[in-house]
Amino acid sequence: MKKIIFITSLLLVVTISYATSDEELFYTKCTQCHGEGIILNKKYDKSTWKKTVKKMKSYGANISSSESKKIVDYLVKNAGE
């Protein structure tokens, strides 16, 4: 029984962590310091967004590598050239 509860709990945690959408990550991580308009009004290509997110991480933004990819994907779709 303990094994089943553990496996179920683990699956729930994994599911929740993967359920975070690109948009949710953007708003959670990026708008802590910036208003959404100042970001979404930029019209950068994917390469520039990658550099920008990397720069924000160097300034202390708490963004993992997988989150960076999702945020860049969101920005390319919603603030791309």
C-alpha positions in Angstrom: 0.0 0.0 0.0 2.8 2.4 0.9 4.4 1.7 -2.5 1.2 2.5 -4.4 0.8 5.8 -2.4 4.5 6.7 -3.1 4.2 6.0 -6.9 0.9 7.9 -7.1 2.4 10.9 -5.3 5.4 10.8 -7.5 3.3 10.7 -10.7 1.2 13.6 -9.4 4.3 15.7 -8.8 5.7 14.9 -12.2 2.4 15.7 -13.8 2.1 19.0 -12.1 5.6 20.0 -13.0 5.1 19.2 -16.7 1.7 20.9 -16.6 3.2 24.4 -16.3 2.5 26.1 -19.6 5.0 28.4 -21.4 2.7 31.3 -20.7 2.5 30.5 -16.9 6.3 30.3 -16.7 6.6 33.6 -18.6 4.3 35.4 -16.2 5.7 33.7 -13.1 9.4 34.2 -13.9 9.6 37.3 -16.1 7.0 39.6 -14.7 8.4 39.6 -11.2 10.8 42.3 -12.4 9.3 43.6 -15.7 5.8 44.6 -16.8 4.5 42.2 -19.4 4.1 45.1 -21.9 7.8 46.1 -21.8 8.7 42.5 -22.7 5.9 41.6 -25.2 6.4 44.9 -27.1 9.8 43.7 -28.2 10.0 41.9 -31.5 13.1 39.7 -31.3 14.0 36.5 -33.1 14.6 33.3 -31.3 18.3 33.8 -31.0 17.9 37.2 -29.4 15.3 35.9 -27.0 17.7 33.1 -26.0 20.4 35.7 -25.3 18.0 37.9 -23.4 16.8 35.1 -21.1 20.4 34.0 -20.6 21.3 37.6 -19.6 18.3 37.7 -17.2 19.6 34.5 -15.6 23.0 36.1 -15.1 21.2 38.9 -13.3 19.8 36.4 -10.9 16.5 35.3 -12.5 15.7 31.9 -11.1 15.1 30.0 -14.3 16.1 26.5 -15.1 17.4 25.3 -18.5 14.1 23.6 -19.3 12.1 26.7 -18.2 14.4 28.9 -20.3 13.4 26.9 -23.4 9.7 27.2 -22.6 9.9 30.9 -21.9 11.8 31.5 -25.2 9.2 29.4 -27.1 6.5 31.6 -25.6 8.3 34.8 -26.4 9.0 33.7 -30.0 5.3 33.0 -30.5 4.0 36.1 -28.7 6.8 38.7 -29.2 8.7 37.4 -32.2 9.6 39.1 -35.4 
